[in-house]
Amino acid sequence: MSATPLMAQYAKVKESYPDTVLLFRVGDFFETFDEDAKTASKVLGITLTRRANGAAGDVPLAG
């Protein structure tokens, strides 16, 4: 399955920093994805939602 270019870029950066919560700039906003989104949602009390990820399906999102 193929991820969107945004999520492919996110995965590449996350691979370099696997033990950190990665805040990824998307336009004027910072978003967290996947397990980072679940952590951010719980710790910061923000809504956990989902983002379309092309043919790879949806991915958790908070931001």
PDB file of N, CA, C and O in Angstrom:
ATOM      1  N   MET A   1       0.833  -1.187   0.000  1.00  0.00           N
ATOM      2  CA  MET A   1       0.000   0.000   0.000  1.00  0.00           C
ATOM      3  C   MET A   1       0.875   1.246   0.000  1.00  0.00           C
ATOM      4  O   MET A   1       1.948   1.264   0.602  1.00  0.00           O
ATOM      5  N   SER A   2       0.412   2.269  -0.670  1.00  0.00           N
ATOM      6  CA  SER A   2       1.196   3.482  -0.837  1.00  0.00           C
ATOM      7  C   SER A   2       0.663   4.613   0.041  1.00  0.00           C
ATOM      8  O   SER A   2      -0.527   4.924   0.008  1.00  0.00           O
ATOM      9  N   ALA A   3       1.545   5.220   0.822  1.00  0.00           N
ATOM     10  CA  ALA A   3       1.187   6.358   1.663  1.00  0.00           C
ATOM     11  C   ALA A   3       1.231   7.637   0.836  1.00  0.00           C
ATOM     12  O   ALA A   3       1.833   7.674  -0.237  1.00  0.00           O
ATOM     13  N   THR A   4       0.585   8.687   1.347  1.00  0.00           N
ATOM     14  CA  THR A   4       0.656   9.989   0.692  1.00  0.00           C
ATOM     15  C   THR A   4       2.084  10.528   0.820  1.00  0.00           C
ATOM     16  O   THR A   4       2.837  10.075   1.682  1.00  0.00           O
ATOM     17  N   PRO A   5       2.464  11.490  -0.027  1.00  0.00           N
ATOM     18  CA  PRO A   5       3.807  12.086   0.093  1.00  0.00           C
ATOM     19  C   PRO A   5       4.058  12.684   1.483  1.00  0.00           C
ATOM     20  O   PRO A   5       5.164  12.576   2.012  1.00  0.00           O
ATOM     21  N   LEU A   6       3.039  13.312   2.072  1.00  0.00           N
ATOM     22  CA  LEU A   6       3.179  13.890   3.406  1.00  0.00           C
ATOM     23  C   LEU A   6       3.514  12.810   4.427  1.00  0.00           C
ATOM     24  O   LEU A   6       4.433  12.974   5.229  1.00  0.00           O
ATOM     25  N   MET A   7       2.775  11.712   4.399  1.00  0.00           N
ATOM     26  CA  MET A   7       2.998  10.653   5.377  1.00  0.00           C
ATOM     27  C   MET A   7       4.307   9.907   5.118  1.00  0.00           C
ATOM     28  O   MET A   7       4.933   9.410   6.055  1.00  0.00           O
ATOM     29  N   ALA A   8       4.720   9.827   3.867  1.00  0.00           N
ATOM     30  CA  ALA A   8       6.018   9.222   3.550  1.00  0.00           C
ATOM     31  C   ALA A   8       7.143  10.079   4.132  1.00  0.00           C
ATOM     32  O   ALA A   8       8.114   9.552   4.676  1.00  0.00           O
ATOM     33  N   GLN A   9       7.010  11.398   4.015  1.00  0.00           N
ATOM     34  CA  GLN A   9       8.003  12.310   4.582  1.00  0.00           C
ATOM     35  C   GLN A   9       8.010  12.198   6.104  1.00  0.00           C
ATOM     36  O   GLN A   9       9.073  12.151   6.723  1.00  0.00           O
ATOM     37  N   TYR A  10       6.829  12.155   6.700  1.00  0.00           N
ATOM     38  CA  TYR A  10       6.720  12.003   8.153  1.00  0.00           C
ATOM     39  C   TYR A  10       7.426  10.720   8.606  1.00  0.00           C
ATOM     40  O   TYR A  10       8.199  10.742   9.564  1.00  0.00           O
ATOM     41  N   ALA A  11       7.164   9.615   7.926  1.00  0.00           N
ATOM     42  CA  ALA A  11       7.758   8.326   8.295  1.00  0.00           C
ATOM     43  C   ALA A  11       9.282   8.377   8.226  1.00  0.00           C
ATOM     44  O   ALA A  11       9.969   7.798   9.067  1.00  0.00           O
ATOM     45  N   LYS A  12       9.798   9.067   7.229  1.00  0.00           N
ATOM     46  CA  LYS A  12      11.252   9.184   7.073  1.00  0.00           C
ATOM     47  C   LYS A  12      11.868   9.961   8.240  1.00  0.00           C
ATOM     48  O   LYS A  12      12.896   9.556   8.783  1.00  0.00           O
ATOM     49  N   VAL A  13      11.241  11.074   8.623  1.00  0.00           N
ATOM     50  CA  VAL A  13      11.747  11.865   9.745  1.00  0.00           C
ATOM     51  C   VAL A  13      11.591  11.083  11.049  1.00  0.00           C
ATOM     52  O   VAL A  13      12.506  11.059  11.872  1.00  0.00           O
ATOM     53  N   LYS A  14      10.440  10.448  11.238  1.00  0.00           N
ATOM     54  CA  LYS A  14      10.175   9.693  12.462  1.00  0.00           C
ATOM     55  C   LYS A  14      11.175   8.550  12.627  1.00  0.00           C
ATOM     56  O   LYS A  14      11.563   8.219  13.747  1.00  0.00           O
ATOM     57  N   GLU A  15      11.584   7.960  11.531  1.00  0.00           N
ATOM     58  CA  GLU A  15      12.572   6.880  11.569  1.00  0.00           C
ATOM     59  C   GLU A  15      13.889   7.356  12.190  1.00  0.00           C
ATOM     60  O   GLU A  15      14.582   6.586  12.855  1.00  0.00           O
ATOM     61  N   SER A  16      14.222   8.623  11.969  1.00  0.00           N
ATOM     62  CA  SER A  16      15.454   9.187  12.530  1.00  0.00           C
ATOM     63  C   SER A  16      15.332   9.513  14.016  1.00  0.00           C
ATOM     64  O   SER A  16      16.338   9.599  14.721  1.00  0.00           O
ATOM     65  N   TYR A  17      14.100   9.695  14.491  1.00  0.00           N
ATOM     66  CA  TYR A  17      13.851  10.082  15.882  1.00  0.00           C
ATOM     67  C   TYR A  17      12.739   9.216  16.475  1.00  0.00           C
ATOM     68  O   TYR A  17      11.682   9.735  16.835  1.00  0.00           O
ATOM     69  N   PRO A  18      12.962   7.915  16.582  1.00  0.00           N
ATOM     70  CA  PRO A  18      11.880   7.010  16.984  1.00  0.00           C
ATOM     71  C   PRO A  18      11.409   7.175  18.428  1.00  0.00           C
ATOM     72  O   PRO A  18      10.272   6.817  18.737  1.00  0.00           O
ATOM     73  N   ASP A  19      12.236   7.700  19.311  1.00  0.00           N
ATOM     74  CA  ASP A  19      11.875   7.804  20.723  1.00  0.00           C
ATOM     75  C   ASP A  19      11.360   9.181  21.121  1.00  0.00           C
ATOM     76  O   ASP A  19      11.293   9.497  22.309  1.00  0.00           O
ATOM     77  N   THR A  20      10.997  10.000  20.142  1.00  0.00           N
ATOM     78  CA  THR A  20      10.484  11.336  20.434  1.00  0.00           C
ATOM     79  C   THR A  20       9.071  11.484  19.895  1.00  0.00           C
ATOM     80  O   THR A  20       8.668  10.787  18.964  1.00  0.00           O
ATOM     81  N   VAL A  21       8.323  12.406  20.496  1.00  0.00           N
ATOM     82  CA  VAL A  21       7.022  12.775  19.942  1.00  0.00           C
ATOM     83  C   VAL A  21       7.310  13.834  18.888  1.00  0.00           C
ATOM     84  O   VAL A  21       7.804  14.918  19.199  1.00  0.00           O
ATOM     85  N   LEU A  22       7.003  13.513  17.658  1.00  0.00           N
ATOM     86  CA  LEU A  22       7.316  14.389  16.533  1.00  0.00           C
ATOM     87  C   LEU A  22       6.133  15.298  16.221  1.00  0.00           C
ATOM     88  O   LEU A  22       5.044  14.825  15.897  1.00  0.00           O
ATOM     89  N   LEU A  23       6.357  16.613  16.322  1.00  0.00           N
ATOM     90  CA  LEU A  23       5.366  17.606  15.895  1.00  0.00           C
ATOM     91  C   LEU A  23       5.724  17.967  14.464  1.00  0.00           C
ATOM     92  O   LEU A  23       6.802  18.500  14.200  1.00  0.00           O
ATOM     93  N   PHE A  24       4.824  17.678  13.550  1.00  0.00           N
ATOM     94  CA  PHE A  24       5.100  17.823  12.127  1.00  0.00           C
ATOM     95  C   PHE A  24       4.305  19.000  11.586  1.00  0.00           C
ATOM     96  O   PHE A  24       3.079  19.025  11.697  1.00  0.00           O
ATOM     97  N   ARG A  25       4.996  19.981  10.997  1.00  0.00           N
ATOM     98  CA  ARG A  25       4.310  21.170  10.495  1.00  0.00           C
ATOM     99  C   ARG A  25       3.581  20.856   9.196  1.00  0.00           C
ATOM    100  O   ARG A  25       4.160  20.357   8.231  1.00  0.00           O
ATOM    101  N   VAL A  26       2.279  21.171   9.209  1.00  0.00           N
ATOM    102  CA  VAL A  26       1.423  20.993   8.034  1.00  0.00           C
ATOM    103  C   VAL A  26       0.729  22.336   7.814  1.00  0.00           C
ATOM    104  O   VAL A  26      -0.243  22.657   8.498  1.00  0.00           O
ATOM    105  N   GLY A  27       1.230  23.116   6.861  1.00  0.00           N
ATOM    106  CA  GLY A  27       0.697  24.462   6.657  1.00  0.00           C
ATOM    107  C   GLY A  27       1.044  25.334   7.850  1.00  0.00           C
ATOM    108  O   GLY A  27       2.212  25.465   8.214  1.00  0.00           O
ATOM    109  N   ASP A  28       0.015  25.938   8.463  1.00  0.00           N
ATOM    110  CA  ASP A  28       0.209  26.799   9.630  1.00  0.00           C
ATOM    111  C   ASP A  28       0.078  26.044  10.946  1.00  0.00           C
ATOM    112  O   ASP A  28       0.147  26.656  12.012  1.00  0.00           O
ATOM    113  N   PHE A  29      -0.107  24.745  10.895  1.00  0.00           N
ATOM    114  CA  PHE A  29      -0.380  23.950  12.084  1.00  0.00           C
ATOM    115  C   PHE A  29       0.716  22.916  12.329  1.00  0.00           C
ATOM    116  O   PHE A  29       1.457  22.548  11.417  1.00  0.00           O
ATOM    117  N   PHE A  30       0.804  22.461  13.558  1.00  0.00           N
ATOM    118  CA  PHE A  30       1.659  21.335  13.910  1.00  0.00           C
ATOM    119  C   PHE A  30       0.754  20.167  14.256  1.00  0.00           C
ATOM    120  O   PHE A  30      -0.179  20.307  15.048  1.00  0.00           O
ATOM    121  N   GLU A  31       1.031  19.021  13.664  1.00  0.00           N
ATOM    122  CA  GLU A  31       0.207  17.840  13.873  1.00  0.00           C
ATOM    123  C   GLU A  31       1.080  16.682  14.331  1.00  0.00           C
ATOM    124  O   GLU A  31       2.279  16.639  14.058  1.00  0.00           O
ATOM    125  N   THR A  32       0.458  15.756  15.027  1.00  0.00           N
ATOM    126  CA  THR A  32       1.111  14.514  15.422  1.00  0.00           C
ATOM    127  C   THR A  32       0.350  13.375  14.770  1.00  0.00           C
ATOM    128  O   THR A  32      -0.856  13.475  14.544  1.00  0.00           O
ATOM    129  N   PHE A  33       1.050  12.295  14.470  1.00  0.00           N
ATOM    130  CA  PHE A  33       0.430  11.168  13.787  1.00  0.00           C
ATOM    131  C   PHE A  33       0.703   9.866  14.519  1.00  0.00           C
ATOM    132  O   PHE A  33       1.644   9.759  15.305  1.00  0.00           O
ATOM    133  N   ASP A  34      -0.136   8.885  14.247  1.00  0.00           N
ATOM    134  CA  ASP A  34       0.027   7.507  14.708  1.00  0.00           C
ATOM    135  C   ASP A  34       0.144   7.448  16.233  1.00  0.00           C
ATOM    136  O   ASP A  34      -0.684   8.036  16.928  1.00  0.00           O
ATOM    137  N   GLU A  35       1.147   6.756  16.766  1.00  0.00           N
ATOM    138  CA  GLU A  35       1.277   6.614  18.223  1.00  0.00           C
ATOM    139  C   GLU A  35       1.554   7.959  18.890  1.00  0.00           C
ATOM    140  O   GLU A  35       1.128   8.185  20.022  1.00  0.00           O
ATOM    141  N   ASP A  36       2.261   8.854  18.201  1.00  0.00           N
ATOM    142  CA  ASP A  36       2.499  10.194  18.744  1.00  0.00           C
ATOM    143  C   ASP A  36       1.183  10.935  18.934  1.00  0.00           C
ATOM    144  O   ASP A  36       1.025  11.670  19.908  1.00  0.00           O
ATOM    145  N   ALA A  37       0.243  10.752  18.023  1.00  0.00           N
ATOM    146  CA  ALA A  37      -1.066  11.397  18.128  1.00  0.00           C
ATOM    147  C   ALA A  37      -1.822  10.879  19.346  1.00  0.00           C
ATOM    148  O   ALA A  37      -2.467  11.650  20.057  1.00  0.00           O
ATOM    149  N   LYS A  38      -1.743   9.593  19.580  1.00  0.00           N
ATOM    150  CA  LYS A  38      -2.414   9.011  20.752  1.00  0.00           C
ATOM    151  C   LYS A  38      -1.809   9.562  22.035  1.00  0.00           C
ATOM    152  O   LYS A  38      -2.531   9.873  22.982  1.00  0.00           O
ATOM    153  N   THR A  39      -0.488   9.684  22.068  1.00  0.00           N
ATOM    154  CA  THR A  39       0.197  10.241  23.237  1.00  0.00           C
ATOM    155  C   THR A  39      -0.178  11.705  23.433  1.00  0.00           C
ATOM    156  O   THR A  39      -0.534  12.109  24.540  1.00  0.00           O
ATOM    157  N   ALA A  40      -0.102  12.501  22.374  1.00  0.00           N
ATOM    158  CA  ALA A  40      -0.420  13.932  22.461  1.00  0.00           C
ATOM    159  C   ALA A  40      -1.857  14.147  22.901  1.00  0.00           C
ATOM    160  O   ALA A  40      -2.133  15.025  23.718  1.00  0.00           O
ATOM    161  N   SER A  41      -2.763  13.362  22.374  1.00  0.00           N
ATOM    162  CA  SER A  41      -4.171  13.480  22.735  1.00  0.00           C
ATOM    163  C   SER A  41      -4.376  13.243  24.225  1.00  0.00           C
ATOM    164  O   SER A  41      -5.086  13.994  24.893  1.00  0.00           O
ATOM    165  N   LYS A  42      -3.754  12.208  24.727  1.00  0.00           N
ATOM    166  CA  LYS A  42      -3.902  11.843  26.136  1.00  0.00           C
ATOM    167  C   LYS A  42      -3.236  12.871  27.056  1.00  0.00           C
ATOM    168  O   LYS A  42      -3.844  13.312  28.031  1.00  0.00           O
ATOM    169  N   VAL A  43      -2.005  13.248  26.757  1.00  0.00           N
ATOM    170  CA  VAL A  43      -1.237  14.148  27.620  1.00  0.00           C
ATOM    171  C   VAL A  43      -1.755  15.585  27.555  1.00  0.00           C
ATOM    172  O   VAL A  43      -1.851  16.260  28.580  1.00  0.00           O
ATOM    173  N   LEU A  44      -2.089  16.051  26.348  1.00  0.00           N
ATOM    174  CA  LEU A  44      -2.494  17.451  26.164  1.00  0.00           C
ATOM    175  C   LEU A  44      -3.997  17.671  26.228  1.00  0.00           C
ATOM    176  O   LEU A  44      -4.458  18.812  26.263  1.00  0.00           O
ATOM    177  N   GLY A  45      -4.765  16.581  26.244  1.00  0.00           N
ATOM    178  CA  GLY A  45      -6.226  16.706  26.293  1.00  0.00           C
ATOM    179  C   GLY A  45      -6.809  17.254  25.004  1.00  0.00           C
ATOM    180  O   GLY A  45      -7.812  17.967  25.031  1.00  0.00           O
ATOM    181  N   ILE A  46      -6.187  16.926  23.864  1.00  0.00           N
ATOM    182  CA  ILE A  46      -6.703  17.382  22.573  1.00  0.00           C
ATOM    183  C   ILE A  46      -7.370  16.214  21.845  1.00  0.00           C
ATOM    184  O   ILE A  46      -7.125  15.048  22.157  1.00  0.00           O
ATOM    185  N   THR A  47      -8.201  16.542  20.889  1.00  0.00           N
ATOM    186  CA  THR A  47      -8.984  15.541  20.180  1.00  0.00           C
ATOM    187  C   THR A  47      -8.113  14.639  19.317  1.00  0.00           C
ATOM    188  O   THR A  47      -7.216  15.101  18.611  1.00  0.00           O
ATOM    189  N   LEU A  48      -8.394  13.358  19.391  1.00  0.00           N
ATOM    190  CA  LEU A  48      -7.755  12.369  18.527  1.00  0.00           C
ATOM    191  C   LEU A  48      -8.711  12.084  17.382  1.00  0.00           C
ATOM    192  O   LEU A  48      -9.867  11.724  17.604  1.00  0.00           O
ATOM    193  N   THR A  49      -8.232  12.243  16.173  1.00  0.00           N
ATOM    194  CA  THR A  49      -9.045  12.007  14.984  1.00  0.00           C
ATOM    195  C   THR A  49      -8.239  11.144  14.019  1.00  0.00           C
ATOM    196  O   THR A  49      -7.279  10.489  14.425  1.00  0.00           O
ATOM    197  N   ARG A  50      -8.626  11.140  12.742  1.00  0.00           N
ATOM    198  CA  ARG A  50      -7.914  10.333  11.752  1.00  0.00           C
ATOM    199  C   ARG A  50      -7.672  11.169  10.497  1.00  0.00           C
ATOM    200  O   ARG A  50      -8.444  12.073  10.179  1.00  0.00           O
ATOM    201  N   ARG A  51      -6.590  10.852   9.792  1.00  0.00           N
ATOM    202  CA  ARG A  51      -6.254  11.527   8.534  1.00  0.00           C
ATOM    203  C   ARG A  51      -6.146  10.470   7.445  1.00  0.00           C
ATOM    204  O   ARG A  51      -5.582   9.397   7.663  1.00  0.00           O
ATOM    205  N   ALA A  52      -6.689  10.779   6.274  1.00  0.00           N
ATOM    206  CA  ALA A  52      -6.567   9.874   5.133  1.00  0.00           C
ATOM    207  C   ALA A  52      -5.097   9.735   4.762  1.00  0.00           C
ATOM    208  O   ALA A  52      -4.353  10.716   4.750  1.00  0.00           O
ATOM    209  N   ASN A  53      -4.689   8.513   4.461  1.00  0.00           N
ATOM    210  CA  ASN A  53      -3.296   8.236   4.116  1.00  0.00           C
ATOM    211  C   ASN A  53      -3.240   7.458   2.808  1.00  0.00           C
ATOM    212  O   ASN A  53      -2.565   6.432   2.719  1.00  0.00           O
ATOM    213  N   GLY A  54      -3.935   7.936   1.817  1.00  0.00           N
ATOM    214  CA  GLY A  54      -3.930   7.293   0.505  1.00  0.00           C
ATOM    215  C   GLY A  54      -4.390   5.852   0.586  1.00  0.00           C
ATOM    216  O   GLY A  54      -5.282   5.521   1.367  1.00  0.00           O
ATOM    217  N   ALA A  55      -3.790   5.007  -0.210  1.00  0.00           N
ATOM    218  CA  ALA A  55      -4.157   3.594  -0.258  1.00  0.00           C
ATOM    219  C   ALA A  55      -3.772   2.857   1.019  1.00  0.00           C
ATOM    220  O   ALA A  55      -4.233   1.739   1.247  1.00  0.00           O
ATOM    221  N   ALA A  56      -2.934   3.467   1.853  1.00  0.00           N
ATOM    222  CA  ALA A  56      -2.508   2.829   3.101  1.00  0.00           C
ATOM    223  C   ALA A  56      -3.572   2.919   4.187  1.00  0.00           C
ATOM    224  O   ALA A  56      -3.392   2.354   5.266  1.00  0.00           O
ATOM    225  N   GLY A  57      -4.679   3.619   3.930  1.00  0.00           N
ATOM    226  CA  GLY A  57      -5.747   3.753   4.924  1.00  0.00           C
ATOM    227  C   GLY A  57      -5.559   4.982   5.790  1.00  0.00           C
ATOM    228  O   GLY A  57      -4.718   5.835   5.506  1.00  0.00           O
ATOM    229  N   ASP A  58      -6.353   5.065   6.854  1.00  0.00           N
ATOM    230  CA  ASP A  58      -6.307   6.218   7.747  1.00  0.00           C
ATOM    231  C   ASP A  58      -5.225   6.049   8.807  1.00  0.00           C
ATOM    232  O   ASP A  58      -4.812   4.934   9.129  1.00  0.00           O
ATOM    233  N   VAL A  59      -4.773   7.189   9.343  1.00  0.00           N
ATOM    234  CA  VAL A  59      -3.766   7.199  10.402  1.00  0.00           C
ATOM    235  C   VAL A  59      -4.275   8.122  11.515  1.00  0.00           C
ATOM    236  O   VAL A  59      -4.853   9.166  11.215  1.00  0.00           O
ATOM    237  N   PRO A  60      -4.075   7.765  12.796  1.00  0.00           N
ATOM    238  CA  PRO A  60      -4.480   8.647  13.886  1.00  0.00           C
ATOM    239  C   PRO A  60      -3.781  10.009  13.773  1.00  0.00           C
ATOM    240  O   PRO A  60      -2.622  10.096  13.365  1.00  0.00           O
ATOM    241  N   LEU A  61      -4.515  11.072  14.146  1.00  0.00           N
ATOM    242  CA  LEU A  61      -4.032  12.450  14.034  1.00  0.00           C
ATOM    243  C   LEU A  61      -4.490  13.245  15.245  1.00  0.00           C
ATOM    244  O   LEU A  61      -5.631  13.108  15.686  1.00  0.00           O
ATOM    245  N   ALA A  62      -3.612  14.071  15.781  1.00  0.00           N
ATOM    246  CA  ALA A  62      -3.963  15.046  16.812  1.00  0.00           C
ATOM    247  C   ALA A  62      -3.121  16.279  16.550  1.00  0.00           C
ATOM    248  O   ALA A  62      -1.944  16.178  16.202  1.00  0.00           O
ATOM    249  N   GLY A  63      -3.734  17.450  16.720  1.00  0.00           N
ATOM    250  CA  GLY A  63      -2.949  18.645  16.476  1.00  0.00           C
ATOM    251  C   GLY A  63      -3.683  19.905  16.489  1.00  0.00           C
ATOM    252  O   GLY A  63      -3.092  20.966  16.291  1.00  0.00           O
TER     253      GLY A  63
END
